[in-house]
Amino acid sequence: MSLRAKFTLLLSTVLLVIVANTFIIYLLDKEGQAKLETVIRTHDVLDESEKLYKQLINAETGQRGYLLTQDISYLTPYYSALDQVKEHFLNINKLTINNPEQKNTLALIDELISKKLAELALTVELVLQGTPSALERAKVVVLTNKGKQFMDQIRTQIELFQDTARAKLEQQDAEYQESKIFITRFVTMQIPLAIILLLFCAFYINSKLLKPLKLLIHITKQVEKGEKPKALTIDIHDEIGYLIKRFVRMSDIVYERTRKLNFQASHDHLTGVLNRTELKPALKHAINLCSEKNKLAVIFIDINKFKQLNDEYGHLIGDQILIETAKRITSSVRADDDVYRYGGDEFVIVTHNIAKSRFIDAMIDHLLECFNHPFMLEQHTINISISIGVALAPDHSTEYKQLLELADLAMYKSKRRPKKSYHIYQEGEKKE
């Protein structure tokens, strides 16, 4: 079986198990939510019935206060309580709409509440009339004690209604707790299975895919860094193993070709030093990093009378002079300095991390010493001298093109001063 088929089968099995378990848990949770909503609804019924009875008491309290004092301010809580009684009774009706047993009890409570409210309303209306006869009639209504009887009957019916609701709540809560326990047990039973399944998947995927991919990424990073991939023993006999083996072989070929192309693109084919194309980006980057404490120097070098030497000894000797000059310049600079062939018989050195400009003198003296000995080329002894111009960043400029021009200007200044083979650019100097 191929690796693709194995992974397809593995992922299909895992997906099927996940979907099945998710669906079962969804159904169980949905059932549990329905039971929880039933419990909450019964709680609300009990709460609303309690509030209903309290508002009846508040209405009666407001009525009694008004009857005793004829202070109209007592009617505000009275009327407010009446509104609350209606609201709470409507809420209870909505909550018990699907329960015939509770509906029957509520019908009786509704009848008793209507009688009680009628008794309250009658006494309030009589007192509002303000006549002695009306007040006497209100007193008679109160003394009949029917209002108390109505309240006692209402309280009894509400307590009966609440007892029935509490019994039902107890049963509903027990069913809900059982549902929760069952879901918890079911999920708990799935955990070991899920762990085993995940561990197996992780081990299989790591063995068949991740480890080979990690190896492939490691090889890729080596190639990206320009390194030659190390020799590897690859004991994988599937599509990934074949891919890695082919990739390693391809990486070796790419590395060798890239190495040759990079060298050819960045180095002068004759002297082996960096070419002019590399100078611009490297110099720009170096200027961005330089500072007053870590200066940058551009050293412009020209071989004196090279054209005459080339005409006198021929182009082959001229090429050898350029090669030897590049060798001597390269041997005189520090490891972190860069040497470029700028064009023809011109070379440029970019030196980094110079603390003070006066340190340039020592560097140039060392460079000139390398040319104190004549060139021995094909039985010819040739004395070669060079002219050197120096410009500093950030002292003279922080623009790469201008810095090269100033170094070139300083080099021409040194050519016109035979006693001194180098010159450091001074502010205000112009080309002669």
N, C-alpha and C positions, 0 to 999 in steps of 0.2 A: 504494500500500500504506500502510495506517495505521501510526502509530508503534507501536501495540501489536503488530501483526503483525510488524513489523521486529524488535522486541525479542524476540518469541517465537522467531522464526527464529534470531536471533543466539545467544540463550541455549541453544536446543536444539542448535545446532551445537557450541558450546563444551562443553556437557555431554556430548555424544556422544563428542567427541575425548578428553575427560578420562576418561570411563568406559572407553573402548577402551584407552587407554594404561595406565590403572591396572590393568586386567585382564591385559594382556600382561606388565606388570612383576610383577604378583602371581604369574603362572604361572612366569616366569623365576626369581623369587626363591624360590618353593617348590621348584623343581628344584635351585637352588643350595644351599638349606638341606638337602635330602636328600643331596647330594654331600658337604656339610660334615659331616653326621652320620656318613656312611660313613668319612670321613677320621678323625674323632674316635674312632670305634669301633675302627679299625685301630690308632690310637695307643694306645688303652686295652689292646688285645690284646698289643702289644709290651711295654707297661709291666707288665701282669699276668704275662706269661711271665718277665720279668726278675726280678720279685719272687718268683715261684714258685721259681726256681733258687736265689736268695739264701736263701730260707727252708729249702730242702733242705740247703744248706751250713751254715746255723745249727743245724739238727737234728743233722747229722753232728758239728759242733763240740761241741754239748752232750753227745752220746753219747761221743765220744772223751775229753772232760774227765772224764766220770763213770767210764769204764773205767780211766783212768790213776790217778785219785785216790780213787775210791769216795766222793767228796763228793757227797751227795745234792742239794746246791744247783745242780749242773749240770743236773739233770733239769728245773728250772723253764724255762730257755730251750729245752730240748729239747722238752718238751710244747707250749710256746707256738708253737714253729716248726712242729710237726706240725699244729696247728690252722690256722696261717696257710697251710700248704701246701694243705690241703683247701679253704680259702676261696678262694685265688687260682686253684686248678684249676677250681672251680665257676664263678668269674667268667669264666674263659677259655671254658669250655663255653657259657655264656650268650651271650657276644659272638660266638662262631663257630657258632651254632646253624644258620645258613642256608648254611654253607660246607662241603660234603662233603669237599673236599680237605683242609682243615684238620682236620676231624673224624677222618680216617684217621690223620694224624700224631699227633693228641692221644690216640688210642686206644693207639698204641704207647708214647707218653710215659707214659700212665697205667699201662700194664703194667710198665714199667721202674721207675716211682716206687713202685708197690706192692711190687716185689721189694726195692728199696732200703730202704723203710720196714720191710719184714718182717725184713731183715737187721739193721737198727738195733734193732728191738723185741726180737729174739731175744737179742742181746748184752746189752741193758739188763736183760732178765728174768733172764738167767743171773747177772749181777753182783749183782742184787737178792737172789738166793738166798743168796749169801755163802759157799757151800761151796767148798772147794778144787777139787773136780771141776767145779763149775759155772764157776768162774773160768777153769779150764783150757780148758773147752769154748768159752767166750767168746773166749779168746785164739786158739784154733784157727780160729774163724769169721773173726776179723779178719785172721789171717795168710793165709787163703785168697785174700785180695785181691779177692773178688767184689764187695765194697762199692765199691771204687774203679772196678772195671769197670762197675758199674751207673751210677755218677756220670758216667763218661766217656761212656757211651752216652746217658745223659739229656742231658748237655751238648750232644752232637752233634745229637741230635734237636731240642732246643730251638733251637739255632743254625740248623738247617735250617728249623724252623718260623718263626723270626724273619726269616730271609732271604726266605722266601716272602711273609711279611707285609709286609716292607719294600718288596719289589718291587711288591706290590699297592698299598701306601701311596703309592708314587711315582706310579703310574698314576692312583690316585684323586685325589691332590693336583693332578696336571696337569689332570685333567678339571674339578676344582673351580675352579682358576685360570682355565681357559678360560671357564667359566660366568660367573665374576666379570667378566672382561674383556668378554664379550659383553653382559652387563647394563649395565656402565659405558658401553660404546659406544652401546647402544640409548638409554639415558637421555640421554647427551650429544647424540645426534642429535635428541632431542625438545626440547632446550632452545631452540635457535634458532626452531623451529616454535612453541613455547609463547610465546616472547618476541614474535614477530611477531603471533601471535594475540591476546595480551594487549594489545599496543600498539594494535592495531586496535580491540579492544573498548573500551579506555580512551578512545581518541580519539572513537570513535563515541558512547559513553555520555556523555562530557564534552560533546560538541557537541550531542547531541540531548536530553540530560536534565539533566546537572549544571549547565551554564552557565545554562540557563533557570531551573532551580530556585534557583541562587544569586541570580539576578536577582529571583526571586519572594520569597526569604528577605530580600533587601535591602529590598524594598518593604514586606514584613511588619514588619521591624524599624522602619522609618520610621513605620508606622502605630502600632506598639506604643509608640513614644516620643512619640506625639501629633504627629508631623511630617506635613506634607503631602507625599505622594509626588511626586518630581520628574517632569517631563515626559520620557518615554522614546520613542525610535523603536524599535519592536519589529518586526524583520524575520524572524519565525518563522511558518511557514504550516502548522503541524500542530496536534494537540490541545493541546500545551503552549503554543504561541503564542496560540491562542484563549483558553486559560485565563488566561494572563498579562494579555492585553488586557482581559478581563472583570474580572479581579481589580483591575487598576489603576483601572478605571472605578468599581468598587464601593468601593475604598479612598478615592477622592476623595469619594464621597458619604458614606461612614462618617466620614471625617475632619471634614467640615463639620458633620454632625449631632452627632458626639461633642463637637466644640469648643463648639457652642452649648449642648448639654446639660450639659457639664461646667461651663461658666461659669454657667449658670442654677442648677445644683445647689450650687455652692460660693460664689456671690456674691449679695449682697442686690440684689433687682431694682430698688430705688429709688436707692440711693446708689452701687452698683457695687463697694463694698468686700466683703471676705469676710463670709460670714454666720455665725451662731452655731453651725451644725452643724459647720463646719470647725474651730471653736475647740478643742473637746475633744481630738481626736486630735493636732492640731498642738501644743497646749500640753503634752500628755503627752510627746510626743517631745522637745520642747525642754527640758523638765525633766530628762529622762534624760541630756541632753547637757551640762547646765550644771554648774558647779563653783565653788569659792570664788574662783578666778581669772577665771572667765568666768561671771558671774552672769546671771540672767534676771530681767527686770522685767515685771510685769503692770500696765499703766496703765489704770485704769478712769475713763472720762470721762462726765460727765452734763451736758446742756445746762440751765443754770439757767432756771427759770420757763418751760420749754417749753410746758407745758399752757396757761398764761395767754396766751402768744404765739399758740398754735394757736387758742384761743378768740377772741382779739382780731382776728387777721388772716385766719383761715380755714384750712382744711386744705391748700389749694393752696400758700399761703405757707409753711405748716408743713412741707410736703414739700420746698419749695425751701430752707428753713433746714437741714433734714437733709442735703440734697444738698451745699449749700455747706459745711456743717460737715465732712462727710466729705472734701471736696476740700482744705480747709485742714489737717485732721489728716494726710491722706496726704502733702501737700506738705512737712510739717514733719518727717517721720520719715526714718530712713536707708533705704537700698535693701534691706537685709536684715531690716528690721522689718516686722511684719504688722499690718494694721488690720482690725478686725472690727466689724460692727454687732451689738451684743449684744441689742438689743431696744428698741423705742420710740425714745427720745432718748439711749440709752446706747451708747457705743462702747468698745472695748477695743483697746489696743495691746500687742503682745508684742514686747519688745525683747531682742535677744540680745547676747552677748559684751560684757558690762559688767564692766570690771576692778574698779571699786570703787563702792560705793553712792553716794558723793558726786557721781559723774559724772551721776547722775540729775537733779540740780538744773539743770545746764546744758541738758539735753534738755527738761525741763519748761518752763524759761524760754523756750526757742525756740518751743515749742508754744503757749504763752500769747501770745507776740508776734503770732502769726498771727491772733489774735482781738482785737487792739487796734483794728483798723479795722472800722467798721460794715458790715453786710450791705446791699447795694443790691438790693432785690427789688421789681420792678414799682412803681417810683416811691415805694417805702417805704424809709426809712433806719432800720435796726433794729440796735441794739447787742446783741450776743450775748456772754454770758460762760459760762464752763464751770467745773465743779468736777472736780478730779482727785484720785484716790487711787492710791497705789502700794504694791505688795507685791513682795518679792524672793525669788527661789529661788537657792540653798538656805537663805538667811538665815532667812526666816520660815516656809517650808514647802516640802516637795517633793511635795505632793499637789495635783493641779491644781484640784480643787473647793475645797479650803480656801484655796488661793492666790487664787482669784477672790473668795471671800468676804472675805478680809482686804483685798484691794484695794477692794472695794465698801465695807467698813467705813471704810477710810481716806478714801474719797471723801465719805462722809457727814460725817466729821469736818471735811473742808475746807469743806463747805457751811455749817457752823456757825461758820466763822471767815472772815468777809467780807474781812478784810484780806489773807488768803492763800488763793489759789485752788487750792492743792494740798497734799496731806498724804501723807507716807510712813509707812506703818504702823510702830508701835512695839510692842515686846513687851508683852503684858499689857493692851493696849487692848481694851475691850468696846464693844458697840453701846449707844448712849445711848437 
